[in-house]
Amino acid sequence: MTAAARKLWSLVSKSLIGCMGNISADQVRVFLTVVDCGSFSSAAKLLRRNQSAVSYAIANLEEQLAVRLFDRSGSRPTLTPAGLALLPDARKATFSLDKMRERGAALARGIESDLAIAVDQFCPLDFLSRALADFAEVFPSVRPHIHMELSHNALAMLLDGTCALGIIAHPMSSREELHQHPLAQKIALRPYVAAHHPLASTGRIENAQIDEHITFVLADRNGLSAGQELGMFTAHNWASSDLRVQHALIRAGAGWGFLPSHMVKDDLASGALMPLDLAIWPDGGAADVTMMVVRHREGAPGPAATWLIQRLIDGGV
């Protein structure tokens, strides 16, 4: 960045806290309008000002920056090398001011500035992405903070106030302090193993056979799920707090474990993974898990959180 560019950005940035020396946001906008329109006269029409007022604003800006922004020797003004260097900074400064106005207007209407969301690692990412894409269009000033966690870690973040909203794969019916609403569809959960693993070709698996191999279990970091880990009844357990790690280890053939069906769709299509039929589990270990949208009962959710809750309920999984 040139010295002149640094000077412009330093001065314009100060406008965000109410001080920008003699340079005004209006001067920067006039500069950008002339660039986009290609002439002073066209910019004047767009801005509904006299051409002399546009020329005066540009001249003042050039004086403040001590550089020439436009070469006026031709029939149409063209950016000088200094003008070209300063153009990205001017656009960045204007964008920052627009975002500040937008966020200020939203705050005045009671809309949250930030929204922390605890998302269970079992949640399908395409479902989450669609909901958040719609959210961004409706609430462009709100900054979501997404925390991908295991179910009980996500629960802990709701209970301690770190997150205002949760998308969790297990009902928390024993938690009276939480308000929860089931989503329309369920996640299919099943035990899987790599196609080249010894368990892949043994049909119905008895518990004695499982004990000969490593079982991957999911365990949270806060202890809320103690005694509830999937697969904990086996003799050789490896614990992980990341579903992606468990998926990778199972694919590598190191052992077996439970995974959601949407995560292994490509693996099943390619033959890399196979489902297991566990004698000790009802239905061989296959289960449908309900996704819940959860919030703390203490305090009403803001407009953005309320909208997202309804979007999640309407959108299913």
N, C-alpha and C positions, 0 to 999 in steps of 0.2 A: 504494500500500500504506500502511495506517495505521501510526502509530508502534507500536501494540500488536502489529500483525501482524509488523512488522519485528523486534520484540523476540522474539516466539514463534519465528519462523524462525531468527533468530540463535542462540537458545538450543537449539532442537531440532537444528539443524545440527551443533552442537558434540558432540552425542551420537555422531556418526559417527566421531569421533576419541577417544571415551571421556570426554567432558566436556560436561555440559549443565546446569551449575549445579544448582539444586534441582528443576528440571523433569525428569521421567522420561518415557521412551518409553511406559511403561505408562499414565501419566496421559493422554497424547495419545490412546492407543488407547481408553481408557475414554471420553474425550470423543467420539470418532468413533462408538463403539458406541452411546452414548446418542442421538446424532444419527440414526443409521441405524435404531435400534429405536423411537425416538419416545418412550421413557420410561425412567426410572431402573430401574423394576422389570423391564421386558423386557430391558434391558441386563444387569442383574444375573443373570437366568436364563441368558442367552447366555454370559456370562462365568463362570458358576458361582460367583458370589460373593453375599455378603449385600448387600441394597440399601444398607445403611448404609455399606459399603465403597466402593460406587460413588459415593455422595453425598460421601463424604469425599475421594475422589480428585479429583472435580470441584471441590469447595470449595478444595482445596489448589492446583489448577491456576489457579483464578480469583485466588487470593491472590498467586501468583507473577506472574501477568500484570497484576494490579491492574485487572482489568475483570471484569464479570459476563458469563458465557458464555450462561447460560440465564435466561429469565424463568420463575420458578416460581409465579407468581400464579394461573395457571389449573389446570385438571385435568391437563394434560399440559405438560411443560416445552417452551418454544419458544426458539429462538435469539434472542439480543439482536442489535442491529446489530453489536456487537463480535464476537459469536460467529460471525455470518455472514461478517464480514471475515476472521476467523482460520481458518475452515473449510478453504479451499483450501490454506493453508499447512500445516495439520495433516495433510491428506491427502498433500501432497507430502513432508513429513517422514517419515511412516509408509512411504510407497512407497520412499523412499531407504533406510530401514533394512531393509526387506524385500529390496531388491535387494542390499544389502551382505551380508546373511545368505546369500542365494542364491548370490552369487558366491563368498563364503568357503567354502561347502560344496562348490561345484564345484572350487575350487582345491585343497581338501583331497583330492579324489578324483583329482587330476592333470589336470583339464580345463583347457585353455587359457583365459586371460582374454580374449585377442584373437586374431584370425586374419586375417592379411593375405593377400589373394588377388589375383593379377594375372590379369585377364581380357582376352583378345584382343577387339578391337573387332569381329571377325568372328563372335563368339559370339552366337547368337540370344538376345535378352533374355528372351523368354518361357521358354525352357529354363532360363536362369540364375535367373530369378525364382522358378520353381516349386521348384527345388532349394534356394534360400535360404529360401523360406517354410517348407519342411519342416525345414530346419536350425534355424530360429528356434524351432520347437515342441520339438525334441529338446534343443537347447542354448540355452535362453533367457538364460543368464548370459554367453555368449560374444559379443563384439562384433566382427563382421566388418568389415574395411576393404577395400573394393572399389576396385581400380585398373584403369580401362579404358584399355588401351594397344594399340598395334600389336604384332604377334607378337614381334618382336625386342626391343621395349621391355619387354614382359612377361617375355621370357627373361632380359633383363639384371637385372630385379628379383628373379628367382629366384636367379640366379648370385651377386648381391651380398648376398643374405640379406634384402632388403627385404620380400619376400613368401615365405610358407611353401608356397604352393600356386599353381599356374597352370592356366588353361584356355586352351589355345593352339591355333591353327588350322593349324599346320604342324609336322610331326614334326621333332625336333631330334636325329636319330640320331647326329650327329657329336659330341654332347655326352655323354661318358661319365659325367659327374658328375650327370646328371639321370636320374631314374627316371620313365618315362612310360608311360601306358596309353591306347590308342585308345578313343574312345567309339564307340557302336554305329553311329551314322549319320554322314553326311558333309554338308558345306556345298557347295551348288552355286554355283560362281563363274563369272561370264560377263562379257564386255564389253558395256556398255550405252551408249546415246546418247539424247538427247532426241528425241522424235518430230518436232520442227520443225528439227532439225539437218540439214545437207546430207548427212551420211553415212547418215542413216536410210533413204534411198530408193535406195541404190546397189547393193543386193544384196551379193554377195561382195566384200569390201574387200581390194584389193591394198595392199602397203606404200607404194607411191608415193602413193596416195590418202590414206592415214593421215598422211603427212608434211605434208600441207597443213593439218592441223588440230591443235589443242591436245590433248595426251594428259595425263590426270591420273594421277599415280603416287603410291603410298604409300611414304614414306621415314621410317625411324625417326630418333630424335634421337641415338642412341648410335653409329651407324655399323656395327652388327652386320649389317645387311642390305645393305651396300654392294655394288652389282652385282647385286642380286636384285629390284629394283623392277619390279612388273608394268607393262609398257608402255614400258620404258626404251629399247627399240630404235627409238623414233620420234624425229623431229627436234625437235619442240616439246613439251617436257615441263614440266608444272607439278607440283611436289612438295608433298604435304601429309602431316602426321602424324596427321590425324584423318579417319577414314572418313566421318563425318557431313558434313564440309566437302566431301569429294570427291562425295558423293551430291548435295549441294545444287548444286554447280557443274555437274554433269552434267545434272541436272534443268533448270537454267537455260539449257542449250544452249551453254555456253561451250566444251565439248569432250566427249570420251568417256573412259571408264575402266572398270576392273573393279569389280564390286560383288557381294555375296552375294545370292542370289535371295530370301532371306527379307526383306531390307531393301527390295526394290523390288516386292514382291508387289502393293501397292496401286497403284504407278505403272504396272505392266503391265496391271492390270485397268482402269485409267482411260485407258490409251493414252498416258500422259505419257512413258514410256520405251519403247525398243525394243532388243532384243538385236542385236548385230553379229555378222557372220560374217567372221572375219579369216583371210585366205589364209595368212598366215605362221605361224599357230598351229595345232597339231593340233586337230581337231574344232571349228575356227572360233574357238577361244579358250575354249570351255566346258571346265570341269574340276570334279571333285569333290575337295574338300579335307577331310582327316580332322581332327576335333577331338581333341585330346589333353589328358588331365589329367596334370599334370607336377608333380613335387616334386624337391627336391635330395636326392641319395642320402645326404648327410652328416646323420646324426641321424634317429631314427625320428619319424614324425609323431605328434602328440598324439591323444587320443581324438576330439576334435571334427574335426580334419583327416582322420583315418582314416575317420570316418563319412561326411563330405562326399565324399571320394574315391569311396567305394563307392556313394553315392547318385548321383553323376554317372555312374559306370559303368553302374549299373542303369537309370538314367533315359534313356540315349541322348541324342540332340540333337533 
